[in-house]
């Protein structure tokens, strides 16, 4: 239940806030909890202390991330039928710099301490912590967003290295950067996504494709002879080169083969992105791709020390607490909840399935936000969350309203009040106990 009078607090003028970048109360300038200090490296890092995962801010204080994605004047395109957010925001604030200062002040007032991907540089300049998405999978062929790239193609690795080098040079020494997402959603070939396993898709590539050669090499190492494969797969191929080219009625590919190849692909993806980032930036966290719901077990097993954090999008009830615990056990990494969204009004199914949790009313939406964040922070592997959208999407997209502000730049007071109340209690929800550093360790970068 929201505290009485909180809506009044939300309505306070930005000018009553402390100057940006200045600590307030028991928080430092990043929003971390001032208390026993861990080793201060000058950059964000992840560590496990007292059986709980944490971020540690550049000053050495424990930090839980409360973020918002898409804090941008471009959140509403001028081409939309009902007008863009940019026009309304600039008419209200008169300039981009004034909008950025007011917006950062609002976010701090509501307890947010991190800017998510797709946020404007003008807001980042207001001294807030932030995350960046590198979109590595689009480094070679921009049209293939969301599809899994051929990670075995040398052109992919070269393209990623060029792209990441340019991006990381901008942020390598920025102490406000929490870390890099390597990609948004990627199609890892999960059965509930309806696209088939990665093995089948790599087999369907043209003969000269490095990805097809990689899967055939994988199968030759696994079976040695085509006769052995035929016996297990219930097929009648005459050679490994024929696999995936001739229909085999009644064949059965063992799940162990599907999982083994998925792990091989994942390991190559993580190796390439890790090395590309570390060539230009040795400090910041690698947040990996943003998994849609539960990350596949073989992919988690492939991570090793190549990423720092498992980043998962929460949508329509997934992943559950049990799934989050499973992911943490398999990867031994902290978990960041990304793209948390609860839309008012029914959400579109996106052609395949419902991709958002829904609320019938604004009051229910506000209540669900608090309930979800409380549920997540009670789990010892969760180091924070990012709300999906700062600005409402256009009504024409039919996905429901989930922005913190409307397209007129006015806050949805019930939602931001719930966020302010919940964010103020983040460290209490995570059951902070000032027990010093005994039993702590730093995660791999």
C-alpha positions as CSV (number, residue, x, y, z in Angstrom):
1,X,0.0,0.0,0.0
2,X,1.3,3.4,-0.8
3,X,2.3,5.7,2.0
4,X,-0.3,8.4,2.8
5,X,0.7,11.7,1.2
6,X,3.2,10.2,-1.2
7,X,1.5,11.7,-4.2
8,X,2.1,15.1,-2.8
9,X,5.8,14.3,-2.5
10,X,5.9,13.3,-6.1
11,X,4.4,16.6,-7.1
12,X,7.3,18.6,-5.6
13,X,9.1,21.0,-7.9
14,X,12.4,19.8,-9.3
15,X,14.0,23.0,-8.0
16,X,13.5,21.7,-4.4
17,X,15.8,18.8,-5.1
18,X,19.5,18.8,-4.2
19,X,21.9,19.8,-7.0
20,X,22.5,16.9,-9.4
21,X,25.5,14.7,-8.5
22,X,25.4,15.5,-4.8
23,X,24.8,12.9,-2.1
24,X,21.6,13.1,0.0
25,X,21.0,11.4,3.3
26,X,22.4,7.9,3.5
27,X,23.2,7.6,-0.2
28,X,26.2,8.8,-2.1
29,X,26.2,10.6,-5.5
30,X,25.5,7.4,-7.4
31,X,22.6,6.4,-5.1
32,X,24.6,3.7,-3.3
33,X,24.1,3.0,0.4
34,X,26.7,4.8,2.5
35,X,28.0,2.2,5.0
36,X,30.9,-0.2,5.4
37,X,33.2,0.3,2.4
38,X,34.4,-2.3,0.0
39,X,37.4,-1.9,-2.2
40,X,36.9,1.2,-4.3
41,X,38.1,0.6,-7.9
42,X,36.8,3.9,-9.4
43,X,34.3,1.8,-11.5
44,X,31.2,-0.3,-10.9
45,X,31.8,-4.0,-10.2
46,X,29.8,-7.0,-8.9
47,X,30.6,-9.0,-5.8
48,X,29.0,-11.5,-3.5
49,X,29.0,-10.7,0.2
50,X,27.1,-12.4,3.0
51,X,25.5,-14.8,0.6
52,X,24.1,-12.0,-1.5
53,X,25.1,-10.5,-4.8
54,X,25.7,-6.7,-5.1
55,X,26.9,-4.1,-7.3
56,X,29.6,-1.9,-5.8
57,X,29.8,1.6,-7.0
58,X,33.1,3.5,-7.8
59,X,33.3,4.8,-4.2
60,X,33.2,1.2,-2.8
61,X,29.6,1.3,-1.5
62,X,26.9,-1.3,-2.0
63,X,24.7,-0.4,-4.9
64,X,21.3,-1.7,-6.2
65,X,20.3,-0.4,-9.6
66,X,16.9,1.1,-10.2
67,X,16.8,2.1,-13.8
68,X,14.6,3.4,-16.6
69,X,15.1,2.6,-20.3
70,X,14.6,5.0,-23.2
71,X,14.9,8.3,-21.3
72,X,15.0,10.2,-24.6
73,X,13.4,13.0,-26.5
74,X,13.1,10.5,-29.4
75,X,10.8,8.3,-27.4
76,X,7.9,9.5,-29.5
77,X,8.7,9.8,-33.2
78,X,7.5,13.0,-35.0
79,X,6.1,10.6,-37.6
80,X,3.5,9.1,-35.2
81,X,-0.1,9.9,-36.0
82,X,-0.8,11.3,-32.6
83,X,2.3,13.5,-32.4
84,X,5.7,13.0,-30.9
85,X,6.9,13.3,-27.3
86,X,9.8,15.6,-28.4
87,X,7.6,18.4,-29.5
88,X,5.6,18.4,-26.2
89,X,8.7,18.1,-24.0
90,X,10.6,21.0,-25.8
91,X,7.5,23.2,-25.8
92,X,7.3,22.6,-22.0
93,X,11.0,23.0,-21.1
94,X,12.2,25.3,-24.0
95,X,15.5,23.5,-24.6
96,X,17.1,20.1,-24.6
97,X,19.4,20.9,-21.7
98,X,16.5,22.2,-19.6
99,X,14.5,19.1,-20.4
100,X,17.5,16.9,-19.5
101,X,18.1,18.6,-16.2
102,X,14.4,18.5,-15.2
103,X,14.1,14.8,-16.3
104,X,17.2,13.7,-14.3
105,X,15.8,15.6,-11.3
106,X,12.5,13.8,-11.7
107,X,14.1,10.4,-11.9
108,X,16.2,11.0,-8.7
109,X,13.0,12.3,-7.0
110,X,11.3,9.0,-7.8
111,X,14.3,7.0,-6.5
112,X,15.8,5.9,-9.8
113,X,19.6,5.9,-10.0
114,X,20.4,4.4,-13.4
115,X,19.6,5.3,-17.0
116,X,18.9,2.2,-19.2
117,X,19.7,1.8,-22.9
118,X,18.4,4.2,-25.5
119,X,18.7,7.2,-23.1
120,X,20.0,10.5,-24.4
121,X,23.5,11.7,-23.8
122,X,22.1,15.0,-22.5
123,X,20.5,13.1,-19.6
124,X,23.6,11.1,-19.0
125,X,25.5,14.4,-18.7
126,X,23.4,15.0,-15.5
127,X,25.8,12.7,-13.6
128,X,23.6,9.7,-13.4
129,X,24.8,6.1,-13.7
130,X,23.9,4.5,-17.0
131,X,24.1,1.3,-19.1
132,X,24.7,1.0,-22.8
133,X,23.6,-1.6,-25.4
134,X,26.3,-2.3,-28.0
135,X,24.0,-4.3,-30.3
136,X,26.9,-6.5,-31.4
137,X,24.8,-8.9,-33.4
138,X,24.0,-6.1,-35.8
139,X,27.6,-5.1,-36.4
140,X,27.7,-6.9,-39.8
141,X,24.2,-7.0,-41.2
142,X,22.0,-4.4,-39.7
143,X,18.8,-5.9,-41.1
144,X,19.2,-9.0,-39.0
145,X,18.2,-7.5,-35.7
146,X,17.0,-10.2,-33.3
147,X,18.2,-13.1,-35.5
148,X,21.2,-15.1,-34.3
149,X,24.3,-14.2,-36.2
150,X,26.8,-16.7,-37.8
151,X,29.3,-16.3,-35.0
152,X,31.7,-18.6,-36.8
153,X,32.0,-16.3,-39.8
154,X,35.3,-14.3,-39.5
155,X,33.4,-11.3,-40.9
156,X,31.2,-11.3,-37.8
157,X,34.2,-11.2,-35.4
158,X,35.9,-8.5,-37.4
159,X,32.7,-6.4,-37.6
160,X,32.1,-6.7,-33.8
161,X,35.6,-5.7,-33.0
162,X,35.4,-2.6,-35.2
163,X,32.0,-1.6,-33.9
164,X,32.8,-2.2,-30.2
165,X,36.1,-0.4,-30.5
166,X,34.4,2.8,-31.7
167,X,31.6,2.5,-29.0
168,X,33.9,1.7,-26.0
169,X,36.3,4.5,-26.7
170,X,33.5,6.9,-25.7
171,X,33.0,5.2,-22.3
172,X,36.1,3.4,-21.3
173,X,37.1,5.9,-18.5
174,X,33.6,7.0,-17.6
175,X,33.0,6.1,-13.9
176,X,29.3,6.5,-14.3
177,X,28.9,3.6,-16.7
178,X,27.7,0.5,-15.0
179,X,28.3,-1.8,-17.9
180,X,27.6,-2.9,-21.5
181,X,24.8,-5.0,-22.7
182,X,26.2,-6.9,-25.7
183,X,22.8,-7.2,-27.4
184,X,19.1,-6.9,-26.8
185,X,17.0,-10.0,-27.4
186,X,18.6,-12.7,-29.5
187,X,16.8,-15.7,-30.9
188,X,18.6,-18.5,-29.0
189,X,16.4,-21.2,-30.7
190,X,14.2,-22.0,-27.7
191,X,11.3,-24.2,-28.6
192,X,8.7,-21.8,-27.1
193,X,9.9,-19.1,-29.6
194,X,8.7,-21.2,-32.5
195,X,11.9,-20.8,-34.5
196,X,13.6,-24.2,-34.0
197,X,16.9,-25.0,-32.5
198,X,20.1,-23.3,-33.5
199,X,21.4,-26.6,-34.9
200,X,18.6,-26.8,-37.4
201,X,19.1,-23.2,-38.5
202,X,22.9,-23.5,-38.9
203,X,22.4,-26.7,-40.9
204,X,20.0,-24.8,-43.2
205,X,22.7,-22.3,-44.1
206,X,24.3,-22.4,-47.6
207,X,27.1,-25.0,-48.1
208,X,29.9,-22.4,-47.9
209,X,28.7,-20.7,-44.7
210,X,31.1,-21.0,-41.8
211,X,28.1,-21.7,-39.5
212,X,27.1,-24.8,-41.5
213,X,30.7,-26.0,-41.6
214,X,30.9,-25.5,-37.8
215,X,27.8,-27.7,-37.1
216,X,29.1,-30.5,-39.4
217,X,32.5,-30.4,-37.7
218,X,30.7,-30.6,-34.3
219,X,28.8,-33.7,-35.4
220,X,31.9,-35.4,-36.9
221,X,33.7,-34.9,-33.7
222,X,30.8,-36.2,-31.8
223,X,30.1,-39.3,-33.9
224,X,33.3,-40.0,-35.9
225,X,31.4,-41.9,-38.6
226,X,28.1,-41.2,-40.4
227,X,27.0,-44.7,-39.6
228,X,27.1,-44.0,-35.9
229,X,25.1,-40.8,-36.4
230,X,22.5,-42.6,-38.5
231,X,22.0,-45.2,-35.8
232,X,21.4,-42.6,-33.1
233,X,19.4,-40.1,-35.2
234,X,17.4,-42.8,-37.0
235,X,18.5,-41.5,-40.4
236,X,20.1,-42.8,-43.6
237,X,22.6,-40.1,-44.6
238,X,25.4,-41.2,-46.9
239,X,27.8,-38.5,-45.6
240,X,28.0,-35.7,-43.1
241,X,27.7,-33.2,-45.9
242,X,24.2,-34.5,-46.7
243,X,22.9,-33.7,-43.2
244,X,20.2,-31.1,-43.4
245,X,19.9,-31.4,-47.1
246,X,17.8,-34.6,-47.6
247,X,14.5,-35.0,-45.7
248,X,14.6,-37.9,-43.2
249,X,11.1,-39.0,-42.2
250,X,11.0,-40.3,-38.7
251,X,14.4,-39.0,-37.7
252,X,15.1,-37.9,-34.2
253,X,17.9,-35.5,-33.2
254,X,18.9,-36.2,-29.6
255,X,18.5,-33.2,-27.2
256,X,22.1,-33.7,-26.0
257,X,23.3,-32.8,-29.6
258,X,21.0,-29.8,-29.8
259,X,22.1,-28.5,-26.4
260,X,25.8,-29.3,-27.1
261,X,25.8,-27.2,-30.3
262,X,23.8,-24.4,-28.6
263,X,26.5,-24.3,-26.0
264,X,29.2,-24.2,-28.6
265,X,27.5,-21.3,-30.4
266,X,27.0,-19.4,-27.1
267,X,30.6,-19.8,-26.1
268,X,31.8,-18.4,-29.4
269,X,29.4,-15.5,-29.1
270,X,30.6,-14.7,-25.5
271,X,34.2,-15.1,-26.5
272,X,34.0,-12.6,-29.4
273,X,32.0,-10.0,-27.5
274,X,34.2,-10.3,-24.4
275,X,37.5,-9.9,-26.3
276,X,36.1,-7.0,-28.3
277,X,35.1,-5.1,-25.2
278,X,38.2,-5.9,-23.3
279,X,40.4,-4.7,-26.1
280,X,39.1,-1.1,-25.5
281,X,37.7,-1.2,-22.0
282,X,39.2,-3.3,-19.1
283,X,37.1,-1.8,-16.4
284,X,33.4,-1.9,-16.9
285,X,31.0,-4.8,-16.4
286,X,29.8,-7.0,-19.3
287,X,26.1,-7.4,-18.9
288,X,25.7,-9.8,-21.8
289,X,22.6,-10.0,-24.0
290,X,19.2,-9.4,-22.6
291,X,17.5,-12.8,-22.4
292,X,13.8,-12.9,-23.0
293,X,12.6,-14.7,-20.0
294,X,14.6,-17.7,-18.8
295,X,18.1,-18.1,-20.3
296,X,18.7,-21.6,-21.8
297,X,20.8,-23.9,-19.6
298,X,23.5,-24.6,-22.3
299,X,23.9,-20.9,-22.8
300,X,24.3,-20.3,-19.1
301,X,26.9,-23.1,-18.9
302,X,28.9,-21.4,-21.7
303,X,29.3,-18.0,-19.9
304,X,32.2,-18.8,-17.6
305,X,34.0,-15.6,-16.9
306,X,33.1,-14.0,-20.2
307,X,30.3,-12.0,-18.8
308,X,29.7,-10.4,-15.4
309,X,25.9,-10.4,-15.1
310,X,23.0,-12.4,-16.4
311,X,20.5,-9.9,-17.8
312,X,16.9,-11.1,-18.2
313,X,13.7,-9.4,-19.4
314,X,10.7,-10.0,-17.2
315,X,7.5,-10.3,-19.2
316,X,4.1,-11.7,-18.5
317,X,5.3,-13.5,-15.4
318,X,8.5,-15.0,-16.7
319,X,11.1,-15.7,-15.5
320,X,9.7,-16.8,-12.2
321,X,11.6,-16.8,-8.9
322,X,12.3,-20.5,-9.3
323,X,13.7,-19.9,-12.8
324,X,15.9,-17.0,-11.6
325,X,17.3,-19.3,-8.9
326,X,18.1,-21.9,-11.5
327,X,19.8,-19.4,-13.7
328,X,22.0,-18.2,-10.8
329,X,22.9,-21.8,-9.9
330,X,24.0,-22.6,-13.5
331,X,25.9,-19.4,-14.2
332,X,27.0,-18.4,-10.7
333,X,26.3,-14.8,-11.7
334,X,24.2,-12.0,-10.3
335,X,21.0,-11.2,-12.2
336,X,19.7,-7.8,-13.5
337,X,16.0,-7.6,-14.4
338,X,15.6,-5.7,-17.6
339,X,12.6,-4.2,-19.4
340,X,10.2,-4.7,-16.5
341,X,6.9,-3.5,-17.8
342,X,3.3,-3.8,-16.6
343,X,1.0,-2.2,-19.1
344,X,-2.4,-0.6,-18.4
345,X,-5.0,-2.2,-20.8
346,X,-4.6,-5.5,-22.7
347,X,-1.2,-6.0,-24.4
348,X,-0.9,-7.2,-27.9
349,X,0.5,-10.7,-28.4
350,X,3.1,-9.6,-30.9
351,X,2.0,-12.4,-33.2
352,X,3.4,-15.3,-31.1
353,X,2.5,-14.7,-27.5
354,X,1.7,-12.1,-25.0
355,X,4.9,-10.2,-24.2
356,X,3.8,-8.0,-21.3
357,X,2.1,-8.3,-18.0
358,X,-1.2,-6.3,-17.9
359,X,-3.2,-4.4,-15.4
360,X,-6.8,-3.3,-15.7
361,X,-6.3,0.0,-13.9
362,X,-3.6,2.5,-13.0
363,X,-3.9,1.6,-9.4
364,X,-3.4,-2.1,-10.2
365,X,-0.4,-1.2,-12.3
366,X,1.2,0.8,-9.5
367,X,0.5,-2.1,-7.0
368,X,2.1,-4.6,-9.4
369,X,5.2,-2.6,-9.8
370,X,5.8,-2.6,-6.1
371,X,5.0,-6.2,-5.7
372,X,7.3,-7.3,-8.6
373,X,10.3,-5.3,-7.4
374,X,9.8,-6.6,-3.8
375,X,9.6,-10.2,-5.1
376,X,12.9,-9.7,-7.1
377,X,14.9,-7.9,-4.4
378,X,14.0,-10.7,-1.9
379,X,16.2,-13.0,-4.1
380,X,19.9,-12.9,-3.3
381,X,21.0,-12.9,-6.9
382,X,19.1,-9.9,-8.1
383,X,21.1,-6.6,-8.2
384,X,18.5,-4.3,-9.6
385,X,15.9,-3.7,-12.3
386,X,15.2,-1.5,-15.2
387,X,11.7,-0.2,-16.0
388,X,11.0,-0.6,-19.7
389,X,9.9,2.8,-20.7
390,X,10.1,6.4,-19.6
391,X,7.5,7.6,-22.1
392,X,4.2,6.0,-23.1
393,X,4.2,4.4,-26.5
394,X,1.6,5.6,-29.0
395,X,-1.9,4.2,-28.6
396,X,-1.7,2.9,-32.2
397,X,0.8,0.2,-31.3
398,X,-1.8,-1.5,-29.1
399,X,0.6,-2.5,-26.4
400,X,-0.8,-0.7,-23.4
401,X,0.5,2.2,-21.4
402,X,3.6,1.6,-19.4
403,X,5.6,4.8,-19.4
404,X,6.3,6.8,-16.3
405,X,5.2,9.9,-18.1
406,X,2.6,10.5,-20.8
407,X,3.4,11.9,-24.3
408,X,2.6,15.3,-22.9
409,X,5.5,14.8,-20.4
410,X,3.2,14.7,-17.4
411,X,3.9,12.0,-14.8
412,X,1.5,9.2,-14.2
413,X,1.3,10.0,-10.5
414,X,0.1,6.7,-9.2
415,X,2.9,4.8,-11.0
416,X,5.7,7.2,-10.1
417,X,4.5,7.3,-6.5
418,X,4.7,3.5,-6.3
419,X,8.2,3.6,-7.9
420,X,9.3,6.3,-5.4
421,X,8.1,4.3,-2.4
422,X,9.6,1.0,-3.7
423,X,12.9,2.5,-4.7
424,X,13.3,4.2,-1.3
425,X,13.1,0.8,0.3
426,X,15.5,-1.1,-2.1
427,X,18.2,-1.7,0.5
428,X,15.7,-2.6,3.2
429,X,14.1,-5.1,0.8
430,X,17.5,-6.6,0.1
431,X,18.0,-7.1,3.9
432,X,21.2,-5.2,4.2
433,X,23.2,-6.2,7.2
434,X,26.4,-4.3,8.0
435,X,28.6,-7.3,8.7
436,X,31.8,-6.2,7.0
437,X,33.5,-8.0,4.2
438,X,33.7,-11.6,5.6
439,X,32.8,-14.2,3.0
440,X,32.9,-11.7,0.1
441,X,34.2,-12.3,-3.4
442,X,34.3,-10.4,-6.6
443,X,32.6,-11.8,-9.7
444,X,34.5,-12.4,-13.0
445,X,34.4,-9.6,-15.5
